[in-house]
Amino acid sequence: MQRKTQIVVVGGGAGGLELVRRLGARFGRRRHDIILLERNRTHIWKPLLHEVAAGSLDANLDEVGYRSHCHRWGYRYFHGTLESVDRANRQVIVAPLLDDDGSEIIARHPIRYDHLVIAIGSISNDFGTPGVAENCMRLDDRAGADRFRNRLLNHCLRVSREMSANPSCDAHVRVVIVGGGATGVELAAELYNSAAALKYYGLEVFDESRLEITLIEAGPRILPALPERLAEAAQAELEALGVRVLSGVRVVEAQPHVIITGSGERIEGDLLVWAAGVKASPVLAGLDLEKNQLNQLVVQDSLQTTRDPRIFAMGDCCSCTPSGRDRPVPPRAQAAHQMAKTVFDNLVRDMEDKQLKSFVYHDHGSLVSLSRFSTVGSLMGSLVGGRMAIEGRLARLVYTSLYRMHLIAIHGWLKGSALLVVGRVNRIVRPRLKLH
């Protein structure tokens, strides 16, 4: 019996999940074996993690189970974590899978590959700042978002009880967010939206006035990816909500419940969140492949790694500088989706002995949602035939359409459209907040 061509995709984020769907739909299981290796059991779109953290999105309703998805689209899902890659024997080494009590469920084992795609995304970059790893929470994944939400609700309950016992007390929930990019800005706004709704769910004496949020950005302004006018509009909106925005402020240390700035100011917080920059997973450092200073895998225009044409890399974990450009493709969801299409085309072309195509990045702009309060952004490239700054309802419509496009990319048109309808119904019938 002829051995099947085995394609292993490591990482089930936005790009990886779209890629295995495309591969499974194209090849099926007769002559190909498409394998997704992923450390989580379910997928949630990363740009929505700030809503999961604030409780305004119930991830249990919006997540995608890999096992049901692989059954639908003809690939196999392996629950596990990448440990290393044996390039000589073309094997992915999977780390031991452990239970909650530390007992071993599945021992370390290899998975052979004919083609390998690494798409494990990114994690927050603390730039070696002392105390960040021990004292700050991050929104890198569903677990981190759930942890933040649980602690947020606990502090809201504490303040509510203090106010019930002593109405004249000046108790607040203090949140310090380091990083004025999209994640930090969106989280700050979403927290005010959630706090305003808590009074309908048992915390009658608690509202958004009991929030104290400080947003710290080391650069000269927040939202550097947006035009300055829009960044200023977003900052004005945040400050109107009550957010203290500090730009041009460098964080030098994090202590328990305290952020220390370069000027020596101590900013106290019940919850400290680090959302300043990204880097690739440390596991990539041990691979015998070319990497940059952020541990990202350096790839050619075809998205093949520079040292091994059988290994592709895509999404946040790769460093791709297309021909004619002087800067790498930014780590955004739109880039991961575009790379998934190119890697799919090149895998097909490689198996058909055709010349591979070069990845061409189309920057469709950046959008930032300030919850129900506002949305700002800029559209560029083929979307508008140039560059256009947008705000308000139009920006919100475009922002919402990005998630719709993601659903269609991972589910196909039929199920993706059905899920959009279900999502509209859920927003009407389900609670505004996830409180557990």
Phi, psi and chi 1 to 4 in degrees:
 res  aa     phi    psi   chi1   chi2   chi3   chi4
   1 MET       -  134.0  179.9 -178.3  -65.0      -
   2 GLN   -70.4  134.3 -176.1  178.4    2.6      -
   3 ARG   -71.1  139.0 -169.8  172.5   72.6  167.1
   4 LYS   -70.8  148.7  -68.1 -177.8  177.8 -179.4
   5 THR   -74.2  123.7  -61.7      -      -      -
   6 GLN  -108.3  121.1 -164.6  146.9  -64.0      -
   7 ILE  -113.7  120.0  -56.0  173.4      -      -
   8 VAL  -109.2  126.2  177.4      -      -      -
   9 VAL  -112.8  121.5  178.4      -      -      -
  10 VAL  -101.1  112.2 -178.2      -      -      -
  11 GLY   113.0  119.1      -      -      -      -
  12 GLY  -108.3   40.1      -      -      -      -
  13 GLY   -77.5 -159.2      -      -      -      -
  14 ALA   -58.5  -46.5      -      -      -      -
  15 GLY   -74.5  -45.4      -      -      -      -
  16 GLY   -62.6  -41.1      -      -      -      -
  17 LEU   -69.3  -39.2 -167.2   56.1      -      -
  18 GLU   -64.3  -38.7  178.0  179.2   -9.7      -
  19 LEU   -64.7  -47.4  177.1   59.3      -      -
  20 VAL   -67.1  -30.3  -68.6      -      -      -
  21 ARG   -64.2  -45.2 -176.5 -164.7   71.5   81.3
  22 ARG   -62.8  -44.7  -72.2  178.1  177.4  -88.7
  23 LEU   -65.2  -44.0  -68.7  170.4      -      -
  24 GLY   -63.5  -40.7      -      -      -      -
  25 ALA   -67.3  -32.9      -      -      -      -
  26 ARG   -78.8  -46.0  171.5   64.2 -178.7  -96.6
  27 PHE  -104.6  -29.1  -64.6  114.8      -      -
  28 GLY    66.1 -154.9      -      -      -      -
  29 ARG  -116.5    5.8  -60.1 -170.8  178.6 -171.5
  30 ARG   -71.1  -51.7  -69.2 -171.6   60.2 -171.7
  31 ARG  -118.8   -1.5  -63.5  176.2 -177.9  171.9
  32 HIS  -129.5  150.1  -66.1   76.0      -      -
  33 ASP  -124.4  104.1 -165.5    7.4      -      -
  34 ILE   -95.8  122.0  -45.4  -60.7      -      -
  35 ILE  -121.9  130.6  -65.7  174.1      -      -
  36 LEU  -107.4  120.6  172.2   65.1      -      -
  37 LEU  -102.6  119.0  176.3   65.4      -      -
  38 GLU  -145.5  136.6  167.2   58.6   44.5      -
  39 ARG   -79.7  -18.1   62.4 -173.6 -179.7   88.1
  40 ASN   -99.7  160.6  -62.6  -56.2      -      -
  41 ARG   -90.9  -20.3  -69.8 -173.4  172.0   89.8
  42 THR  -135.2  160.0   60.2      -      -      -
  43 HIS  -113.2  134.8  163.0   83.2      -      -
  44 ILE  -130.5  136.4 -173.9   76.8      -      -
  45 TRP   -62.8  122.1 -161.4   41.4      -      -
  46 LYS   -58.1  -38.1 -164.2  169.2 -177.0  178.7
  47 PRO   -61.8   -9.9  -28.1   37.2      -      -
  48 LEU   -96.6   -0.1  -66.0  178.9      -      -
  49 LEU   -64.4  -29.2  -75.3  176.4      -      -
  50 HIS   -66.2  -30.6   71.4  -79.2      -      -
  51 GLU   -73.4  -36.5  -65.4 -172.8   29.4      -
  52 VAL   -63.1  -42.1  177.3      -      -      -
  53 ALA   -64.3  -38.3      -      -      -      -
  54 ALA   -81.1  -12.1      -      -      -      -
  55 GLY    89.4    0.6      -      -      -      -
  56 SER   -83.5   -6.7   52.6      -      -      -
  57 LEU  -129.8  127.1  177.0   69.9      -      -
  58 ASP   -89.3  103.7 -172.2  -14.9      -      -
  59 ALA   -63.4  -24.2      -      -      -      -
  60 ASN   -63.9  -26.3  -68.6  -30.4      -      -
  61 LEU   -91.5  -24.4  -63.1  176.3      -      -
  62 ASP  -104.8  -10.2  -72.2   86.1      -      -
  63 GLU   -74.8  161.5   65.4 -172.9   -3.8      -
  64 VAL  -115.7  122.6  179.1      -      -      -
  65 GLY   -78.3  125.5      -      -      -      -
  66 TYR   -64.8  -35.5  -69.7  114.2      -      -
  67 ARG   -67.1  -42.4  -66.2 -159.9 -176.3  -80.2
  68 SER   -70.8  -36.0   59.9      -      -      -
  69 HIS   -66.4  -41.5 -168.6  -94.0      -      -
  70 CYS   -68.1  -34.3   75.9      -      -      -
  71 HIS   -64.1  -37.9  174.4   74.0      -      -
  72 ARG   -70.8  -35.4  166.6   68.3  178.9   84.2
  73 TRP  -111.3    6.2  -69.4  104.1      -      -
  74 GLY    80.6   27.1      -      -      -      -
  75 TYR  -122.0  174.2   65.7   91.6      -      -
  76 ARG  -111.1  141.6  -69.2 -161.5  -68.4  161.0
  77 TYR  -111.0  126.0  159.0   65.4      -      -
  78 PHE  -112.3  123.8  -76.1   13.4      -      -
  79 HIS   -83.8  112.2 -177.5 -154.1      -      -
  80 GLY   178.4  175.0      -      -      -      -
  81 THR  -122.0  135.6  -58.2      -      -      -
  82 LEU   -63.4  130.0  172.8   69.0      -      -
  83 GLU  -107.5  -43.5 -176.1  174.3  -85.8      -
  84 SER  -164.8  174.1   61.8      -      -      -
  85 VAL  -127.4  124.7  175.9      -      -      -
  86 ASP   -95.2   93.0 -177.9   -8.0      -      -
  87 ARG   -67.2  -34.7  -70.7  172.3   49.6 -156.5
  88 ALA   -62.0  -40.9      -      -      -      -
  89 ASN  -101.1    4.8  -65.2  -54.5      -      -
  90 ARG    52.4   62.1  -66.2 -178.5 -169.4  167.2
  91 GLN  -135.3  139.6  -67.6 -180.0  -24.4      -
  92 VAL   -94.8  128.0  169.6      -      -      -
  93 ILE   -96.1  120.9  -50.8  -58.2      -      -
  94 VAL   -98.0  130.0 -176.8      -      -      -
  95 ALA   -65.7  155.5      -      -      -      -
  96 PRO   -56.9  139.5  -22.8   32.6      -      -
  97 LEU   -94.9  121.7 -177.3   62.1      -      -
  98 LEU  -111.3  148.5  -54.4  179.2      -      -
  99 ASP   -79.4  175.0 -153.2  -18.4      -      -
 100 ASP   -60.9  -30.0  -68.7  -21.8      -      -
 101 ASP   -87.8    5.3   60.5    2.8      -      -
 102 GLY    90.9   -5.2      -      -      -      -
 103 SER   -73.9  147.7   59.6      -      -      -
 104 GLU   -82.0  126.1 -172.8  173.9   84.3      -
 105 ILE   -91.7  -51.1  -58.3  173.2      -      -
 106 ILE  -131.2  129.7  -58.8  176.3      -      -
 107 ALA   -72.5  165.6      -      -      -      -
 108 ARG   -54.7  135.4  177.9 -176.5  -68.9  103.9
 109 HIS  -153.5  156.5   62.3  -77.9      -      -
 110 PRO   -95.7  154.4   33.1  -32.8      -      -
 111 ILE  -127.5  121.4  -58.9  175.3      -      -
 112 ARG   -73.6  156.9   74.5  166.5 -175.7   88.6
 113 TYR  -145.1  148.3   67.3   83.7      -      -
 114 ASP   -96.4  -34.5  -65.0  -63.0      -      -
 115 HIS  -136.2  139.3  -59.0  -84.4      -      -
 116 LEU  -126.3  134.8  172.2   62.7      -      -
 117 VAL  -123.1  123.0 -178.5      -      -      -
 118 ILE  -102.7  120.1  -60.2  177.3      -      -
 119 ALA  -143.2   53.8      -      -      -      -
 120 ILE   -90.1    8.4   60.0  175.7      -      -
 121 GLY    74.0 -151.4      -      -      -      -
 122 SER  -140.4  170.0   61.4      -      -      -
 123 ILE  -130.2  167.6   60.1  174.8      -      -
 124 SER   -65.3  144.8  -62.9      -      -      -
 125 ASN  -105.2  112.5 -171.6   -4.1      -      -
 126 ASP   -89.4   -0.1   61.1   15.3      -      -
 127 PHE    54.5   27.5  -55.3   99.0      -      -
 128 GLY    72.2   15.3      -      -      -      -
 129 THR   -66.1  125.1  -52.7      -      -      -
 130 PRO   -58.9  135.1  -22.5   32.8      -      -
 131 GLY    86.0   -9.1      -      -      -      -
 132 VAL   -66.3  -46.7  170.0      -      -      -
 133 ALA   -60.4  -34.7      -      -      -      -
 134 GLU   -85.8  -28.3  -61.2   82.1    6.0      -
 135 ASN  -118.9   -9.2  -59.8  -56.5      -      -
 136 CYS  -113.5  142.7  -65.1      -      -      -
 137 MET   -90.0  157.1  -71.2  178.7  -74.3      -
 138 ARG  -132.4  154.1  -47.0  179.6 -168.3 -149.3
 139 LEU  -109.1   51.1  -55.6 -174.9      -      -
 140 ASP   -79.0  -25.0  -69.3  -26.6      -      -
 141 ASP  -154.4 -179.3   51.0   26.1      -      -
 142 ARG   -61.1  -40.7  162.5   83.4 -173.7  -88.7
 143 ALA   -60.9  -43.2      -      -      -      -
 144 GLY   -65.3  -39.4      -      -      -      -
 145 ALA   -66.6  -41.5      -      -      -      -
 146 ASP   -64.5  -39.6  -74.4  -19.1      -      -
 147 ARG   -62.7  -43.8 -171.1 -179.9  -52.3  112.9
 148 PHE   -62.9  -45.8  176.3   88.3      -      -
 149 ARG   -60.3  -43.5 -175.1 -174.2   65.7 -104.9
 150 ASN   -62.0  -43.6  -69.9  -25.9      -      -
 151 ARG   -69.2  -35.9  -68.7 -173.3   58.3 -175.5
 152 LEU   -61.2  -47.5  172.3   68.5      -      -
 153 LEU   -62.9  -37.5  -69.0  172.4      -      -
 154 ASN   -62.5  -42.9  -72.3  -19.8      -      -
 155 HIS   -70.5  -35.6  -76.6  -70.5      -      -
 156 CYS   -63.0  -41.3  -69.0      -      -      -
 157 LEU   -64.1  -41.4  177.4   60.0      -      -
 158 ARG   -59.6  -48.2  172.1 -175.6   58.9   79.0
 159 VAL   -64.9  -39.6  168.9      -      -      -
 160 SER   -61.1  -42.3  179.3      -      -      -
 161 ARG   -67.4  -38.8  -68.8  -62.7  -62.2  -89.9
 162 GLU   -63.1  -40.1  -69.8  178.5    8.8      -
 163 MET   -70.7  -34.4  -67.2  171.0   58.5      -
 164 SER   -65.6  -39.7  -63.8      -      -      -
 165 ALA   -73.9  -32.6      -      -      -      -
 166 ASN  -143.3   90.9 -179.6   12.1      -      -
 167 PRO   -58.6  -20.6  -23.5   34.0      -      -
 168 SER   -89.9   -0.5   63.0      -      -      -
 169 CYS   -70.4  158.7   75.8      -      -      -
 170 ASP  -113.3   49.0 -168.6   30.6      -      -
 171 ALA   -79.5  141.6      -      -      -      -
 172 HIS  -139.8  157.4  -70.1   81.6      -      -
 173 VAL   -96.3  115.4  176.8      -      -      -
 174 ARG  -101.9  122.5  -58.3  164.8  -57.7  173.6
 175 VAL  -121.0  127.2 -177.9      -      -      -
 176 VAL  -113.6  122.1 -178.3      -      -      -
 177 ILE  -113.7  121.9  -57.5  170.4      -      -
 178 VAL  -100.5  117.3 -178.6      -      -      -
 179 GLY   123.2  113.5      -      -      -      -
 180 GLY  -100.5   27.8      -      -      -      -
 181 GLY   -82.4 -164.1      -      -      -      -
 182 ALA   -60.5  -44.2      -      -      -      -
 183 THR   -61.8  -49.1  -61.4      -      -      -
 184 GLY   -63.5  -43.9      -      -      -      -
 185 VAL   -66.4  -45.7  168.7      -      -      -
 186 GLU   -65.8  -38.4  -70.2  179.6  -31.3      -
 187 LEU   -63.8  -43.8  176.2   62.5      -      -
 188 ALA   -58.2  -46.1      -      -      -      -
 189 ALA   -68.4  -41.0      -      -      -      -
 190 GLU   -64.9  -31.9 -161.3   65.6   49.5      -
 191 LEU   -63.8  -37.3  -72.2  174.1      -      -
 192 TYR   -68.0  -36.7  -82.7   93.9      -      -
 193 ASN   -62.3  -43.9  178.2   43.2      -      -
 194 SER   -68.7  -42.8  -62.2      -      -      -
 195 ALA   -60.9  -36.1      -      -      -      -
 196 ALA   -66.5  -25.1      -      -      -      -
 197 ALA   -90.4  -14.6      -      -      -      -
 198 LEU   -62.8  -28.5  -79.8  173.6      -      -
 199 LYS   -65.3  -18.0   58.8 -172.5  174.2 -176.2
 200 TYR   -86.2   -5.0  -58.8  110.4      -      -
 201 TYR  -124.8   40.9  -64.1   97.8      -      -
 202 GLY   101.9  -15.4      -      -      -      -
 203 LEU  -103.2   69.9  -85.5   66.1      -      -
 204 GLU   -61.5  -27.8  -67.9   89.1   -8.6      -
 205 VAL   -98.4   11.3  -64.7      -      -      -
 206 PHE  -113.8  135.9 -172.3   92.9      -      -
 207 ASP  -150.0 -172.9   59.8   24.9      -      -
 208 GLU   -65.6  -18.7   61.7  -88.4   30.3      -
 209 SER   -68.7  -14.3   66.9      -      -      -
 210 ARG   -92.5    9.6  -67.7  -63.9  167.7  174.3
 211 LEU   -98.5  137.8  -88.7 -177.6      -      -
 212 GLU  -125.2  106.2  -77.3 -173.2   -0.2      -
 213 ILE  -114.0  130.2  -62.0 -179.8      -      -
 214 THR  -117.0  126.5  -57.6      -      -      -
 215 LEU  -111.7  120.5  179.7   65.6      -      -
 216 ILE  -113.0  128.7  -55.4  173.6      -      -
 217 GLU  -129.5  128.1  168.1   57.4   37.6      -
 218 ALA   -73.7  -28.6      -      -      -      -
 219 GLY   -75.4  176.9      -      -      -      -
 220 PRO   -68.2  -20.0   23.5  -33.3      -      -
 221 ARG  -156.6  161.8   63.3  179.5  176.4   89.8
 222 ILE   -76.5  162.8   64.3  171.2      -      -
 223 LEU    51.2   60.5  -58.9  175.1      -      -
 224 PRO   -63.9  -19.0   22.8  -33.0      -      -
 225 ALA   -76.8  -13.1      -      -      -      -
 226 LEU  -101.3  158.4  -66.8 -175.4      -      -
 227 PRO   -57.4  150.7  -24.5   33.4      -      -
 228 GLU   -58.9  -37.2 -173.7  171.8   -5.2      -
 229 ARG   -62.6  -40.8 -179.1 -178.7   69.2   81.6
 230 LEU   -71.5  -36.8  -67.6 -179.1      -      -
 231 ALA   -62.6  -40.1      -      -      -      -
 232 GLU   -65.9  -37.7  -69.1  174.7   -7.8      -
 233 ALA   -64.9  -41.1      -      -      -      -
 234 ALA   -64.8  -41.3      -      -      -      -
 235 GLN   -64.3  -41.2  178.6  166.5  -24.3      -
 236 ALA   -61.9  -38.8      -      -      -      -
 237 GLU   -65.7  -42.9 -171.0   73.1   49.7      -
 238 LEU   -63.7  -44.6  -69.7  175.5      -      -
 239 GLU   -66.5  -31.7  -69.0  175.1  -21.7      -
 240 ALA   -66.7  -31.3      -      -      -      -
 241 LEU   -73.0  -26.5  -68.9  174.2      -      -
 242 GLY   122.6    4.1      -      -      -      -
 243 VAL   -75.1  133.8  179.6      -      -      -
 244 ARG   -89.2  112.4 -179.6 -169.0 -179.8 -160.2
 245 VAL  -102.0  121.7  179.5      -      -      -
 246 LEU  -116.8  112.5  -58.3  177.6      -      -
 247 SER  -108.4  156.4   55.6      -      -      -
 248 GLY    68.2   26.0      -      -      -      -
 249 VAL  -116.9  122.1  174.7      -      -      -
 250 ARG   -96.4  134.3 -173.5  170.3   60.3   92.7
 251 VAL   -91.6  128.5  172.3      -      -      -
 252 VAL  -109.8  -16.8  -63.2      -      -      -
 253 GLU  -164.7  149.3 -174.4  179.1   -3.6      -
 254 ALA  -120.9  126.6      -      -      -      -
 255 GLN  -116.1  169.9  -63.9  178.8   -3.3      -
 256 PRO   -54.6  113.9  -28.1   36.2      -      -
 257 HIS    66.0   20.2  -56.1  -64.2      -      -
 258 VAL  -144.5  133.7  177.9      -      -      -
 259 ILE  -108.3  129.9  -69.6  -67.4      -      -
 260 ILE  -109.3  127.7  -58.1  176.0      -      -
 261 THR   -95.5  172.0   69.8      -      -      -
 262 GLY   -63.5  -25.7      -      -      -      -
 263 SER   -83.1   -3.7   65.2      -      -      -
 264 GLY    94.5   -2.2      -      -      -      -
 265 GLU   -66.9  137.8 -179.0 -179.3    1.2      -
 266 ARG  -106.4  114.4  -63.0  171.9   61.5   87.3
 267 ILE  -105.8  111.7  -57.3  174.7      -      -
 268 GLU   -86.2  145.5  -62.9 -175.6   -5.8      -
 269 GLY  -154.1  143.7      -      -      -      -
 270 ASP   -72.3  -32.7  -58.7  -59.5      -      -
 271 LEU  -128.6  126.9  -60.4  169.5      -      -
 272 LEU  -112.2  127.0  -51.1 -179.2      -      -
 273 VAL  -122.2  130.7 -177.3      -      -      -
 274 TRP  -105.5  116.6 -169.5  -90.7      -      -
 275 ALA  -136.3   40.7      -      -      -      -
 276 ALA  -110.4   94.0      -      -      -      -
 277 GLY    83.4  164.3      -      -      -      -
 278 VAL  -133.2  159.4  -62.0      -      -      -
 279 LYS  -148.7  167.2   64.0  178.8 -179.9  179.8
 280 ALA   -78.1  162.1      -      -      -      -
 281 SER   -62.3  143.6  170.2      -      -      -
 282 PRO   -59.3  -22.7  -23.7   33.9      -      -
 283 VAL   -61.5  -27.9   70.5      -      -      -
 284 LEU   -69.2  -22.3  -60.8 -176.4      -      -
 285 ALA   -62.3  -28.6      -      -      -      -
 286 GLY   -87.3   -1.3      -      -      -      -
 287 LEU   -85.1  143.3  -56.5 -172.1      -      -
 288 ASP   -82.4   60.0 -177.2   23.6      -      -
 289 LEU  -136.5  155.8  -64.0  168.5      -      -
 290 GLU   -68.7  134.4 -176.0 -177.7   -1.9      -
 291 LYS  -133.2  160.4  -62.7  168.3  -73.8  -70.2
 292 ASN   -98.9 -171.3   65.3    7.6      -      -
 293 GLN   -68.9  -14.9   68.8  -84.4   13.3      -
 294 LEU   -98.1   13.2  -62.8  176.8      -      -
 295 ASN    70.3    7.4  -90.7  -14.9      -      -
 296 GLN   -74.2  143.8  -65.7  171.7  -50.9      -
 297 LEU   -77.6  126.5  -59.5  177.9      -      -
 298 VAL   -78.9  129.7  179.7      -      -      -
 299 VAL  -123.4  159.9  -63.7      -      -      -
 300 GLN   -81.9  179.8  -54.4  174.2   49.9      -
 301 ASP   -60.1  -27.5  -74.8   -7.0      -      -
 302 SER   -79.9   -3.6   60.7      -      -      -
 303 LEU    73.2   12.5  -61.2 -179.4      -      -
 304 GLN   -80.8  144.3  -65.5  167.0  -60.1      -
 305 THR   -66.7  151.9   55.0      -      -      -
 306 THR   -68.1  -24.1   55.5      -      -      -
 307 ARG  -104.0   -9.0  -63.5 -179.8 -175.4  172.7
 308 ASP  -151.3  107.6 -165.8  -30.9      -      -
 309 PRO   -68.8  -13.8   24.4  -33.9      -      -
 310 ARG   -83.7   -6.3  -71.9 -175.0  174.5  -89.5
 311 ILE  -114.7  120.9  -59.1  178.5      -      -
 312 PHE  -102.8  156.0  -68.4   77.9      -      -
 313 ALA  -137.1  144.9      -      -      -      -
 314 MET  -151.9  159.8   53.0 -179.5  -89.7      -
 315 GLY    81.5 -156.8      -      -      -      -
 316 ASP   -64.0  -22.1  -67.6    2.0      -      -
 317 CYS   -83.3   -1.0   72.0      -      -      -
 318 CYS  -117.7  155.6   82.1      -      -      -
 319 SER  -112.7  109.0  175.7      -      -      -
 320 CYS  -121.9  116.9  174.5      -      -      -
 321 THR  -112.9   96.7  -55.7      -      -      -
 322 PRO   -58.9  154.2  -22.0   33.7      -      -
 323 SER   -57.1  135.3  -61.8      -      -      -
 324 GLY    88.5   -3.1      -      -      -      -
 325 ARG  -114.0  153.7  -66.4  176.3  177.9 -102.2
 326 ASP  -108.0   -1.5   55.2   -0.8      -      -
 327 ARG  -129.9  146.7  -59.5 -175.8   65.0  179.9
 328 PRO   -66.5  159.9  -16.4   29.2      -      -
 329 VAL   -63.5  131.5  174.0      -      -      -
 330 PRO   -68.6  151.8   25.0  -33.8      -      -
 331 PRO   -77.9   84.8   28.7  -33.3      -      -
 332 ARG  -128.9  159.5  -62.9  176.8 -176.3  169.4
 333 ALA   -62.4  -37.0      -      -      -      -
 334 GLN   -64.3  -34.1   60.5  173.9  -58.4      -
 335 ALA   -67.8  -40.2      -      -      -      -
 336 ALA   -62.4  -41.8      -      -      -      -
 337 HIS   -64.4  -42.4  -76.6  -63.2      -      -
 338 GLN   -67.1  -38.3  -66.3  176.7   38.2      -
 339 MET   -66.3  -35.9  -72.8  179.9  173.7      -
 340 ALA   -59.7  -40.6      -      -      -      -
 341 LYS   -65.6  -42.9  176.1   63.7  167.5   60.0
 342 THR   -67.1  -43.0  -61.7      -      -      -
 343 VAL   -63.3  -41.4  170.8      -      -      -
 344 PHE   -58.1  -50.2  169.3   75.8      -      -
 345 ASP   -59.7  -41.0  -70.1  -19.4      -      -
 346 ASN   -73.7  -31.7  -79.4  -16.5      -      -
 347 LEU   -64.7  -42.9  -75.4  170.8      -      -
 348 VAL   -63.4  -45.6  173.4      -      -      -
 349 ARG   -64.0  -39.2  -72.8  169.7  172.4  -95.6
 350 ASP   -64.1  -41.3 -170.0   47.8      -      -
 351 MET   -72.5  -18.4  -72.8 -178.5  -82.0      -
 352 GLU  -101.2   10.3  -65.7  176.6  -10.1      -
 353 ASP    57.0   39.9  -66.9  -35.3      -      -
 354 LYS  -106.7  160.6  -64.6 -179.3  178.6  179.1
 355 GLN   -67.1  137.0 -177.0  177.0   -1.8      -
 356 LEU   -78.0  152.7  -55.9 -167.2      -      -
 357 LYS   -95.2  155.5   60.6 -170.0  -66.6 -172.8
 358 SER   -88.0  145.4  -64.9      -      -      -
 359 PHE   -76.1  130.7  172.3   66.3      -      -
 360 VAL  -120.4  117.8  178.9      -      -      -
 361 TYR   -89.7  127.0  175.6   57.9      -      -
 362 HIS  -108.3  110.6  -60.3  -77.3      -      -
 363 ASP   -80.3  109.0 -171.6  -10.7      -      -
 364 HIS   -91.0    8.8  -63.1  -47.2      -      -
 365 GLY    99.7 -176.1      -      -      -      -
 366 SER  -130.6  140.5  -59.7      -      -      -
 367 LEU  -130.6  140.3  -68.8  167.5      -      -
 368 VAL  -129.6  125.3  175.5      -      -      -
 369 SER   -96.3  125.6  171.0      -      -      -
 370 LEU   -99.4   53.0  -56.7 -178.7      -      -
 371 SER    56.5 -139.9 -172.4      -      -      -
 372 ARG   -78.8   -5.0   60.9 -177.5  171.8   85.4
 373 PHE   -81.3  -39.5  -52.6  106.3      -      -
 374 SER  -171.9  165.5 -179.3      -      -      -
 375 THR  -141.6  135.8  -58.6      -      -      -
 376 VAL  -131.9  157.1  -62.1      -      -      -
 377 GLY   173.3 -179.2      -      -      -      -
 378 SER  -135.2  136.7   62.1      -      -      -
 379 LEU  -105.9  138.7  -60.1 -178.4      -      -
 380 MET  -137.3  170.6  -66.3 -175.0  -70.1      -
 381 GLY    69.9 -141.1      -      -      -      -
 382 SER   -68.3  -15.6   58.3      -      -      -
 383 LEU   -66.7  -38.9  -74.9 -177.7      -      -
 384 VAL  -130.0    2.5  -66.3      -      -      -
 385 GLY    72.3   25.7      -      -      -      -
 386 GLY   167.7 -138.8      -      -      -      -
 387 ARG  -130.8  132.4  179.5  172.9 -178.4  140.1
 388 MET  -139.6  128.9  178.8  176.9   72.0      -
 389 ALA   -83.5  134.3      -      -      -      -
 390 ILE  -132.4  150.7   58.1  173.5      -      -
 391 GLU  -143.6  170.4  -60.1  177.1   68.2      -
 392 GLY    69.3 -140.7      -      -      -      -
 393 ARG   -65.2  -38.9  -68.0 -175.6  176.9 -179.8
 394 LEU   -62.4  -45.3  174.5   59.4      -      -
 395 ALA   -62.5  -40.3      -      -      -      -
 396 ARG   -64.0  -39.7 -176.5   63.9 -174.6  174.4
 397 LEU   -62.4  -44.7  177.2   63.4      -      -
 398 VAL   -67.0  -40.5  176.9      -      -      -
 399 TYR   -60.1  -44.6 -174.5   88.6      -      -
 400 THR   -64.2  -35.5  -56.7      -      -      -
 401 SER   -65.8  -25.6   70.5      -      -      -
 402 LEU   -62.6  -41.6  -63.6  177.9      -      -
 403 TYR   -69.4  -35.9 -177.4   53.4      -      -
 404 ARG   -62.4  -41.6  -65.7  171.5  178.9  168.4
 405 MET   -64.7  -36.4  -67.0  167.4   60.6      -
 406 HIS   -63.6  -44.8  168.9   68.9      -      -
 407 LEU   -60.3  -42.5  -72.4  178.8      -      -
 408 ILE   -67.4  -35.5  -68.1  171.9      -      -
 409 ALA   -65.3  -35.3      -      -      -      -
 410 ILE   -96.9  -17.3   64.5  174.8      -      -
 411 HIS  -115.4  -13.9  -70.1  -63.8      -      -
 412 GLY    87.4  167.5      -      -      -      -
 413 TRP   -65.1  -41.5  -79.7   97.5      -      -
 414 LEU   -66.6  -59.1 -177.5   60.7      -      -
 415 LYS   -70.2  -35.9 -174.4  172.8 -178.9  178.3
 416 GLY   -60.6  -42.4      -      -      -      -
 417 SER   -66.9  -39.2  -59.8      -      -      -
 418 ALA   -62.9  -39.6      -      -      -      -
 419 LEU   -67.2  -31.5  -73.7  173.2      -      -
 420 LEU   -64.3  -40.8  -68.8  174.4      -      -
 421 VAL   -65.5  -45.1  175.0      -      -      -
 422 VAL   -60.5  -39.3  171.8      -      -      -
 423 GLY   -62.2  -38.2      -      -      -      -
 424 ARG   -64.3  -40.4  -65.7  -65.3  -61.3  174.8
 425 VAL   -65.4  -43.2  174.4      -      -      -
 426 ASN   -60.2  -36.3  -80.3  -25.2      -      -
 427 ARG   -65.9  -21.7  -72.3 -169.0  176.0  -86.7
 428 ILE   -88.3  -42.1  -62.2  173.7      -      -
 429 VAL   -94.4  -22.5  -58.4      -      -      -
 430 ARG   -92.1  160.2   69.7 -172.0 -173.3 -170.0
 431 PRO   -60.7  153.3  -22.3   32.7      -      -
 432 ARG   -68.2  -26.1  -70.5  175.5   60.2 -174.4
 433 LEU  -128.3  148.0  -67.0  179.4      -      -
 434 LYS   -92.7  116.3  178.4  176.3  171.7   58.6
 435 LEU  -111.2   19.2  -58.7  173.5      -      -
 436 HIS  -146.2      -   58.3  -82.3      -      -
